[in-house]
């Protein structure tokens, strides 16, 4: 898990992500990532860090393509992905905007089905 933590430290030191983004990512890593699956989580953790930062900085949000989300919502992993996104929202103490929620669902389904 050192690679993910190093990535977060680099993003934080460059002021590319906020302290809160780094913190929620660290907790997500602790909850879901193991040494065996760390590489699968690279895109998810990076996206989560940037998503939280975009929200805090009130930047414009864009949804994933509808065609991709149709596939994601039909995945056998969607329930587990939903539970994990809900966990992140509880840790944050707020709901994610639909755009960011869908991207995280996409990343979790990808990780869980790999």
Order of alpha helices (4+ residues) and beta strands (2+ residues): alpha-alpha-alpha-alpha-alpha-alpha
